[in-house]
Amino acid sequence: MKAVASEEGISESEVLSEIASGRMVIPLNPAHDTVRAVGVGRAVRTKVNANLGRSPTNSGEADELDKLSCALKHGADFVMDLSVGGDISAIRRRMIDASPAPLGTVPVYETIALLDGDVPSMDPSFLIDVVRRQAEEGVDFMTLHAGLLSKHVDLALKRKMGIVSRGGSIMAEWMKKHGRENPLYERWDEVMDILAEHDVTVSLGDGLRPGCLADASDAAQFAELDVLGELVERCRKRGVQVMVEGPGHVPFDQIKANMEREQAVCAGAPFYVLGPVVTDIAPAYDHIVAAIGATAAATYGASLLCYVTPAEHLGLPDMEEVRQGLAAFRIAAHAGDVARGLKGARDIDDRMSDARVRFDWDAQFDCALDPDAARARWLRTRPAEEGACHDDDHCSMCGKAFCAVRTSKRIRRLMEESAAADGK
C-alpha cells in the first residue's frame, strides 16, 4: 500500500481506505517475489493489461517470453498468461519468474489442457487442484467464471453469437452435460480459502460477455452480473481481494450505462473490461475500435483495461501487434483519466505542449507515450527539404513559412512591441 501511494502520488491513508472498502485491489501474491505493487481502482490511474499465451497451433515458450518482454517495455501494468495446449505450466512458471508486473491466469484452461480426449470434460475437483497449484506457484490474480449459473445458459443461447467466452463456454457445457450447477459457485468457499491463503486476487469472469453488438446489454449479461455482485460481497467478507470483468462488444452509447450498472451492482469493485469493442466490422483494426470504447469505459467507471490487438478475431498476436495494442490502450487509459479529472493526469500533456511551443524535440520525445516510435518518425523527415537543411524549429508538415506556431510567436512579438510603443 505504501508503494502504491508513492507511485500514484496519493496519501497512504487514502490507499488504506480504498483497499478496506474494496474499491481498490493490489494483486500481489507473496510467492511472486519479483512482482511490484500495482493498485487498481478509481482513485488511481487506469491500468492496462496485456493478454499473452500460446495456442494449440501457434507460438511457444520462447515466443511468449519475447512477447512478455515487449509488453513490459511498452507499458503493460498487468499481464495474463492465457496459454492453452501443451507445456502450460512451464510457460507460466517462466513468465512468473520474468515478470515484475502482476500476472494473471484462467485456471480452467490448464484444467482442460491436462485432461484426455479430443474434447475433454472439465473435472471440478481437478479444477480446484489447479487453482491451488497456480496460487502456490505465485499467480497474482485469477479469472474464475463462478457467476455463470445453469439458468443463464438458455438465455445466452438465444443470442446471435451465443457464448463467446472460452471459460464461460466450458462451464456452460459442463453444466448442461451433467445437469448440475456451476461447481465454482457451489464450492466458492473452498476456492476462497485457497485465494485467501496465498493472497490471490480473484477476477470474476464475465462468461456471458456479449460477442457482438446485437447481444450487448441483454438479459444473460445482466443476470450473470447480479450473481457477480453477490460473489463480490462474499469475497469481501472472507478478506479476498476481488475485481469484476466486463464486456465485450458494446455499442458506444451503451458503455456509460454498463459502467454505472456494474459499479452499483458490485458495490464499487474495480471493473476490468475487454475493450469494449464498439463495432463488429473492423478486423485488423480492432485495437482502434476497442480503444474508442475503452476511453469511454475508463471515463465512466472502468479501472483496468484489457488490451485488444489488431489480431483480435483473426489469430494469435505477434510482437508488433502486442506493441500496437498496448499503444492504443495506454492512449485510451490516459485519455479516460484526463476526461474524468484524475488529479495530475493532464500534467504530461501540458509539458508536451510547452515542449512543442519551444520546438524542444527531445523534451517532446520524453513526454511521448512511445518515445522510440515518435523519434523514429521524426527522423524520417530530418534530411534536407528541397536542398535545405532542416533546422529543427518546424516540422515537415508545414515547413517554415506556414508553421502556425512560428506565426503565433511573431504575432506575440508584434503585440508586445505595439504595447511597448503605446506605453512610451
Secondary structure, DSSP 8 states (H G I E B T S, - for coil): -HHHHHHHT--HHHHHHHHHHTSEE----TT-TT-----EETTS--EEEEEE--BTTB--HHHHHHHHHHHHHTT-SEEEE---SS-HHHHHHHHHHH-SS-EEE-HHHHHHHTS-SSS----HHHHHHHHHHHHHHT--EEEE--S--HHHHHHHTTSSS----HHHHHHHHHHHHHT---HHHHTHHHHHHHHHHHT-EEEE--TT--SSGGGTT-HHHHHHHHHHHHHHHHHHHHT--EEEEE-SB--GGGHHHHHHHHHHHTTT--EEEE--B--SS-TT-HHHHHHHHHHHHHHHT-SEEE---TTTTTS---HHHHHHHHHHHHHHHHHHHHHTT-TTTTHHHHHHHHHHHTT-HHHHHHHSSSHHHHHHHHHTT-S-BTTB---SSS-TTTTTTT-HHHHHHHHHHHHHHHHHHHH-
